[in-house]
Amino acid sequence: MKLQKLYSYTRKAMDDFQMIKENDSIAVGISGGKDSLTLLYALAGLRRFYPVHYSLTAITVDLGYPDFDLTEIKALCQKLDVPYHIIPTQIGAIIKEQNKKNSPCSLCAKLRKGALNHAVIEFGCNKVAYAHHKDDIIETMLLSLMFEGRFYAFPPVTHLDRSNLDVIRPLMYVPEVDVIGFKNHYNLPVVKNPCTFDGKTKRQYAKDLLQQLNKDHPGVKNRLFTAIINGNIPDWRQLSNE
């Protein structure tokens, strides 16, 4: 995927759901993976010609794992003219101690989001951008159907009452295959996930299931996403169509 196509996908999401307003200060959560780095590229580039002005800050919550080298990501942020902050934590040690046998993903996610949101507020941002792409949204819907018995996927914009922050998902129209293509084309400095549970979660199961479904029934992925768009899920109205 070329940069212009990434801009097109991202701008459509921003326009359809009015994700960004004039003078928003947006934090981009940088995990070190391909998705968050692609999002950083998209939002950094769109600043030049998007019709409303916004500023960016990149933030990484460091879980405290050894050999988590962010040197190249620092360089990328400098190249893109985005301030970059690393928040040191001991979350890795905490989840290892709390749950030595079962997957601690829920606890880890809660602690990471808490640390990220605290930093977002500290740096004066009013919105935080998550790098969930199209496949992530479909996988979330499958997980909700299978394990919660409800039709749900996280919405494009979520307001967090406790922190008074808005979460936005500008990559929601971007298929994962295009994110992979973008990473390869632009040689993004991806940092390997150091978590020992990476690739062993329910989400990975949903990812594998979705790939198999789309292989057996080509186009099913797009049809599932259309079902989400048209499914009257709370907060999924396209604001531009009001």
C-alpha positions, 0 to 999 in steps of 0.5 A: 500500500502506498502512502496516498492510499493510506491517506485516503482510507484514514481521511474517509474514517475521519470524515465519516465519523468526524473524529477530529475537530479544530485544534484537537491535540491527539496522542498516538499510542505507539506499541512498536508494532506495524499498526501503530507505526502505520497510524503515526505515518497517516496522521503525521502526513494528513496534518499538512492538508486536512481541513482542520488543524490538529497536533500530535504527540506519540506515546509508548507505554514501556512494560519494562521488558528487557531488550525493548529497543525504541531507538529507531522509533525515536528516529522515525518520530523525529523524521515525522516531526512528532514529539515522542514520550516513553512512559516507563512501567513495571507492568510486565513484572506485575502481570507475570507475578499476578498470573503465572499460568493463565493468559494475563491479557485482560489485566495487561490491557487494563494497566496499559490503557490506564498508564497511557490515558494518564500520560495523554492527560499529562501531556495536554491531549484531549484525544487518543488514537488507537491503531485498530484496523478493519480486521481488528474490528471484525475479529472483535465482533466474532469474539463478542458473538462467540464468547459474549453472545452479543453483536458488538464491535468497538466504535470508531469514536469512544468517549471515556467519561472518567478521563474525559478523553475521546478514543478514535480509530482512524485505521478502521477502513484499512485491511490488515493486508494493506498495513502489512504491505505498507510496513514492507514498502516503507520499511517501518522500524517494527519492534517485536512484541516481547510478551510471551503470550503473543500469538496465543490469545483468543484474539489470535484464534479469531484472527485465524478463524477469519482468515480461514473463513475468507479463504473458504468464502472469498469476500466474507470479510468485507460482508462481515464488515458491512454487517457491522457498519449497518448493524445499528451498533451503539455509537456506530452512526456515520455522523456525516450522514446525520 
